Each structure stands twice: as structure tokens, then as C-alpha cells.
Amino acid sequence: MEKVSNIALVPVSFTWSDLGSWRSLLDSGMTDESGNVMIGDVVAVDCENSCLRSRGRLLSAIGLKNVAVVSTADANFVAPVAESQHVRRVVERLGKCYLLETKLTPSHNHVLLPALDASVLHTCFQ
């Protein structure tokens, strides 16, 4: 934008958050009466201040406090909200094992087959 000459600016005043973390999502106010953010097919019982997201299947949770849970067709992610920004560490670990999940996401008509047997995976994650 620095080199563009034919633009116009309009001053505005509003609150902005890029929702770059699970904590910022909880702080944005899009929560239920227990402070949970629930997206997708989610049932939460006695959960507080948690981010619960499901894509494609039912996610049920009981008694979670300050936890982020994301369930998709190809993977699940669970972490304390305070630690969930470190998801990059999981991706790095997966990359060291050359798992396809770090390179592409399956679609409804593509299925990822395990490239490694369980003994190799066990060694990778120690």
C-alpha cells in the first residue's frame, strides 16, 4: 500500500482483534453463559472457559476448564488454552516424521493412508 497513489482513506473507530489465539477468541465475548466458545456440532456439560470446535462429527465434552479442543475429519487437537498457541511445536514434530498431514489436508474424496507403521511412529514421538 505504501506505493499506491490512487487510494482513499476513511477514518473509523472500532475495536479490532485478529483472533490469533484461542485466548483471544474467548476474550472476544462470543461465549455462552459458562464462558465457552462452541463452533459446530458440540455438546458441552459442566465445561468452563473452553474453546470447543468440531467439523463434521459430534464433539462431546464433560468437565473441561480452560481447554481448547478442535476435531476435524483428519485430526484432533487438545491443549490447555494457555498453551494452545504452541501448536507449531506439534506440526514440527509431525514434520520430522514425514507425515502427510503436515503437507496436505484430506478432502471428502481423498483419504490419507499411513505412510509409516506404528513402531516407526512410536520412535518418532519419543
C-alpha atoms as an extended CHARMM CRD file, in Angstrom:
* protein
*
       126  EXT
         1         1  MET       CA              0.0000000000        0.0000000000        0.0000000000  PROA      1               0.0000000000
         2         2  GLU       CA              2.9590000000        2.3500000000        0.5340000000  PROA      2               0.0000000000
         3         3  LYS       CA              3.4700000000        2.8780000000       -3.2110000000  PROA      3               0.0000000000
         4         4  VAL       CA             -0.1910000000        3.0570000000       -4.2690000000  PROA      4               0.0000000000
         5         5  SER       CA             -1.2280000000        6.5690000000       -5.2390000000  PROA      5               0.0000000000
         6         6  ASN       CA             -4.9130000000        6.2220000000       -6.1150000000  PROA      6               0.0000000000
         7         7  ILE       CA             -6.4410000000        5.2170000000       -2.7590000000  PROA      7               0.0000000000
         8         8  ALA       CA             -8.7290000000        6.9150000000       -0.2810000000  PROA      8               0.0000000000
         9         9  LEU       CA             -8.7410000000        6.5730000000        3.4830000000  PROA      9               0.0000000000
        10        10  VAL       CA            -11.7600000000        6.8600000000        5.7260000000  PROA      10              0.0000000000
        11        11  PRO       CA            -11.2120000000        7.2930000000        9.4640000000  PROA      11              0.0000000000
        12        12  VAL       CA            -13.1840000000        4.8540000000       11.6150000000  PROA      12              0.0000000000
        13        13  SER       CA            -13.2870000000        3.9660000000       15.2610000000  PROA      13              0.0000000000
        14        14  PHE       CA            -13.9080000000        0.3490000000       16.2290000000  PROA      14              0.0000000000
        15        15  THR       CA            -12.3590000000       -2.3920000000       18.2860000000  PROA      15              0.0000000000
        16        16  TRP       CA            -10.2420000000       -4.8680000000       16.3330000000  PROA      16              0.0000000000
        17        17  SER       CA             -8.9020000000       -8.2840000000       17.1830000000  PROA      17              0.0000000000
        18        18  ASP       CA             -7.4620000000      -10.6860000000       14.6440000000  PROA      18              0.0000000000
        19        19  LEU       CA             -8.4570000000      -13.6160000000       16.9150000000  PROA      19              0.0000000000
        20        20  GLY       CA             -4.9740000000      -15.0510000000       16.5630000000  PROA      20              0.0000000000
        21        21  SER       CA             -5.1710000000      -17.3200000000       19.5880000000  PROA      21              0.0000000000
        22        22  TRP       CA             -7.7100000000      -19.3770000000       21.4970000000  PROA      22              0.0000000000
        23        23  ARG       CA             -7.4150000000      -16.9180000000       24.3940000000  PROA      23              0.0000000000
        24        24  SER       CA             -8.3400000000      -14.0060000000       22.1050000000  PROA      24              0.0000000000
        25        25  LEU       CA            -11.3620000000      -15.9740000000       20.8580000000  PROA      25              0.0000000000
        26        26  LEU       CA            -12.5300000000      -16.4840000000       24.4590000000  PROA      26              0.0000000000
        27        27  ASP       CA            -11.8910000000      -12.8160000000       25.2400000000  PROA      27              0.0000000000
        28        28  SER       CA            -13.8770000000      -11.6250000000       22.2100000000  PROA      28              0.0000000000
        29        29  GLY       CA            -17.1640000000      -12.2040000000       24.0160000000  PROA      29              0.0000000000
        30        30  MET       CA            -18.6550000000      -14.7960000000       21.6340000000  PROA      30              0.0000000000
        31        31  THR       CA            -19.1780000000      -17.1740000000       24.5460000000  PROA      31              0.0000000000
        32        32  ASP       CA            -22.0430000000      -18.9790000000       26.2170000000  PROA      32              0.0000000000
        33        33  GLU       CA            -23.0540000000      -18.3850000000       29.8510000000  PROA      33              0.0000000000
        34        34  SER       CA            -20.1360000000      -20.5700000000       31.0440000000  PROA      34              0.0000000000
        35        35  GLY       CA            -17.5460000000      -18.7020000000       29.0030000000  PROA      35              0.0000000000
        36        36  ASN       CA            -17.2430000000      -21.3820000000       26.2970000000  PROA      36              0.0000000000
        37        37  VAL       CA            -16.8410000000      -20.8020000000       22.5770000000  PROA      37              0.0000000000
        38        38  MET       CA            -18.5950000000      -23.6480000000       20.7620000000  PROA      38              0.0000000000
        39        39  ILE       CA            -18.4390000000      -23.9780000000       16.9910000000  PROA      39              0.0000000000
        40        40  GLY       CA            -20.0160000000      -26.8330000000       15.0530000000  PROA      40              0.0000000000
        41        41  ASP       CA            -21.7520000000      -29.9090000000       16.4080000000  PROA      41              0.0000000000
        42        42  VAL       CA            -20.7150000000      -29.5840000000       20.0760000000  PROA      42              0.0000000000
        43        43  VAL       CA            -22.3060000000      -30.6700000000       23.3400000000  PROA      43              0.0000000000
        44        44  ALA       CA            -20.6340000000      -29.3330000000       26.4890000000  PROA      44              0.0000000000
        45        45  VAL       CA            -21.6040000000      -30.3800000000       30.0110000000  PROA      45              0.0000000000
        46        46  ASP       CA            -20.0540000000      -28.6190000000       33.0230000000  PROA      46              0.0000000000
        47        47  CYS       CA            -17.3580000000      -27.0000000000       30.8530000000  PROA      47              0.0000000000
        48        48  GLU       CA            -15.9480000000      -23.5340000000       31.5440000000  PROA      48              0.0000000000
        49        49  ASN       CA            -13.8490000000      -21.0670000000       29.5490000000  PROA      49              0.0000000000
        50        50  SER       CA            -13.0980000000      -23.6140000000       26.8330000000  PROA      50              0.0000000000
        51        51  CYS       CA            -12.9460000000      -23.4400000000       23.0290000000  PROA      51              0.0000000000
        52        52  LEU       CA            -14.7150000000      -26.4250000000       21.5160000000  PROA      52              0.0000000000
        53        53  ARG       CA            -14.8540000000      -26.7830000000       17.7420000000  PROA      53              0.0000000000
        54        54  SER       CA            -15.9830000000      -29.7010000000       15.6240000000  PROA      54              0.0000000000
        55        55  ARG       CA            -16.1070000000      -30.0510000000       11.8820000000  PROA      55              0.0000000000
        56        56  GLY       CA            -18.0570000000      -32.9860000000       10.5160000000  PROA      56              0.0000000000
        57        57  ARG       CA            -18.8440000000      -35.0370000000       13.6130000000  PROA      57              0.0000000000
        58        58  LEU       CA            -20.2120000000      -34.6630000000       17.1190000000  PROA      58              0.0000000000
        59        59  LEU       CA            -17.8020000000      -33.4340000000       19.7870000000  PROA      59              0.0000000000
        60        60  SER       CA            -18.9620000000      -34.0090000000       23.3550000000  PROA      60              0.0000000000
        61        61  ALA       CA            -17.0570000000      -32.7600000000       26.3940000000  PROA      61              0.0000000000
        62        62  ILE       CA            -17.6190000000      -33.0560000000       30.1290000000  PROA      62              0.0000000000
        63        63  GLY       CA            -15.9450000000      -31.0680000000       32.8920000000  PROA      63              0.0000000000
        64        64  LEU       CA            -13.3420000000      -29.2320000000       30.8040000000  PROA      64              0.0000000000
        65        65  LYS       CA            -11.9280000000      -25.9810000000       32.1270000000  PROA      65              0.0000000000
        66        66  ASN       CA             -9.6980000000      -23.6650000000       30.0930000000  PROA      66              0.0000000000
        67        67  VAL       CA             -9.1480000000      -26.2370000000       27.3380000000  PROA      67              0.0000000000
        68        68  ALA       CA             -9.1220000000      -25.8940000000       23.5350000000  PROA      68              0.0000000000
        69        69  VAL       CA            -10.4390000000      -28.8920000000       21.5820000000  PROA      69              0.0000000000
        70        70  VAL       CA            -10.6130000000      -28.9380000000       17.7890000000  PROA      70              0.0000000000
        71        71  SER       CA            -11.9150000000      -32.0120000000       15.9920000000  PROA      71              0.0000000000
        72        72  THR       CA            -11.7810000000      -32.2880000000       12.1920000000  PROA      72              0.0000000000
        73        73  ALA       CA            -12.0570000000      -35.1570000000        9.7350000000  PROA      73              0.0000000000
        74        74  ASP       CA             -8.3100000000      -35.7870000000        9.7340000000  PROA      74              0.0000000000
        75        75  ALA       CA             -7.0460000000      -34.7120000000       13.1590000000  PROA      75              0.0000000000
        76        76  ASN       CA             -7.8380000000      -33.7600000000       16.7400000000  PROA      76              0.0000000000
        77        77  PHE       CA             -6.1440000000      -31.0600000000       18.7880000000  PROA      77              0.0000000000
        78        78  VAL       CA             -6.4250000000      -30.7790000000       22.5770000000  PROA      78              0.0000000000
        79        79  ALA       CA             -4.4790000000      -28.3500000000       24.7710000000  PROA      79              0.0000000000
        80        80  PRO       CA             -4.8980000000      -26.0090000000       27.7110000000  PROA      80              0.0000000000
        81        81  VAL       CA             -5.9660000000      -22.6110000000       26.3460000000  PROA      81              0.0000000000
        82        82  ALA       CA             -2.8180000000      -21.0720000000       27.8370000000  PROA      82              0.0000000000
        83        83  GLU       CA             -0.6210000000      -23.4770000000       25.8140000000  PROA      83              0.0000000000
        84        84  SER       CA             -2.6470000000      -23.8060000000       22.6030000000  PROA      84              0.0000000000
        85        85  GLN       CA             -0.6100000000      -21.1890000000       20.7260000000  PROA      85              0.0000000000
        86        86  HSD       CA              2.2480000000      -23.7060000000       20.6810000000  PROA      86              0.0000000000
        87        87  VAL       CA              0.5260000000      -25.8760000000       18.0620000000  PROA      87              0.0000000000
        88        88  ARG       CA              3.5210000000      -25.1570000000       15.8220000000  PROA      88              0.0000000000
        89        89  ARG       CA              5.5780000000      -27.4910000000       18.0250000000  PROA      89              0.0000000000
        90        90  VAL       CA              3.2180000000      -30.3590000000       17.1750000000  PROA      90              0.0000000000
        91        91  VAL       CA              3.4560000000      -29.5650000000       13.4570000000  PROA      91              0.0000000000
        92        92  GLU       CA              7.2670000000      -29.5160000000       13.7000000000  PROA      92              0.0000000000
        93        93  ARG       CA              7.2520000000      -32.9130000000       15.4280000000  PROA      93              0.0000000000
        94        94  LEU       CA              4.9340000000      -34.3400000000       12.7660000000  PROA      94              0.0000000000
        95        95  GLY       CA              7.1910000000      -32.9320000000       10.0480000000  PROA      95              0.0000000000
        96        96  LYS       CA             10.1870000000      -34.7600000000       11.4900000000  PROA      96              0.0000000000
        97        97  CYS       CA              8.2890000000      -37.9960000000       10.9530000000  PROA      97              0.0000000000
        98        98  TYR       CA              7.4560000000      -37.0670000000        7.3500000000  PROA      98              0.0000000000
        99        99  LEU       CA              3.7250000000      -37.4780000000        7.9450000000  PROA      99              0.0000000000
       100       100  LEU       CA              1.4850000000      -36.3760000000        5.0980000000  PROA      100             0.0000000000
       101       101  GLU       CA             -0.8140000000      -34.4800000000        7.4720000000  PROA      101             0.0000000000
       102       102  THR       CA              1.7920000000      -31.7090000000        7.6340000000  PROA      102             0.0000000000
       103       103  LYS       CA              1.6670000000      -31.2280000000        3.8520000000  PROA      103             0.0000000000
       104       104  LEU       CA             -1.9860000000      -31.6140000000        2.8720000000  PROA      104             0.0000000000
       105       105  THR       CA             -5.4550000000      -31.9340000000        4.2780000000  PROA      105             0.0000000000
       106       106  PRO       CA             -7.7380000000      -34.7340000000        3.1160000000  PROA      106             0.0000000000
       107       107  SER       CA            -10.9890000000      -33.8360000000        1.4150000000  PROA      107             0.0000000000
       108       108  HSD       CA            -14.2080000000      -35.8160000000        1.2910000000  PROA      108             0.0000000000
       109       109  ASN       CA            -12.9480000000      -37.8500000000       -1.6770000000  PROA      109             0.0000000000
       110       110  HSD       CA             -9.3000000000      -38.3030000000       -0.6420000000  PROA      110             0.0000000000
       111       111  VAL       CA             -8.0670000000      -40.3910000000        2.2600000000  PROA      111             0.0000000000
       112       112  LEU       CA             -4.5770000000      -40.2450000000        3.6900000000  PROA      112             0.0000000000
       113       113  LEU       CA             -3.0650000000      -43.6480000000        4.2420000000  PROA      113             0.0000000000
       114       114  PRO       CA             -0.4740000000      -44.0560000000        6.9880000000  PROA      114             0.0000000000
       115       115  ALA       CA              2.9970000000      -43.8720000000        5.4540000000  PROA      115             0.0000000000
       116       116  LEU       CA              4.7100000000      -45.3830000000        8.4870000000  PROA      116             0.0000000000
       117       117  ASP       CA              3.9440000000      -48.3430000000       10.6800000000  PROA      117             0.0000000000
       118       118  ALA       CA              3.2070000000      -47.9380000000       14.3870000000  PROA      118             0.0000000000
       119       119  SER       CA              6.7480000000      -48.8590000000       15.5090000000  PROA      119             0.0000000000
       120       120  VAL       CA              8.2320000000      -46.0260000000       13.4340000000  PROA      120             0.0000000000
       121       121  LEU       CA              5.6700000000      -43.5750000000       14.7790000000  PROA      121             0.0000000000
       122       122  HSD       CA              6.3640000000      -44.6570000000       18.3480000000  PROA      122             0.0000000000
       123       123  THR       CA             10.0880000000      -43.9940000000       17.8160000000  PROA      123             0.0000000000
       124       124  CYS       CA              9.3350000000      -40.6080000000       16.2360000000  PROA      124             0.0000000000
       125       125  PHE       CA              7.2570000000      -39.3380000000       19.1380000000  PROA      125             0.0000000000
       126       126  GLN       CA              9.5170000000      -40.3190000000       21.9950000000  PROA      126             0.0000000000
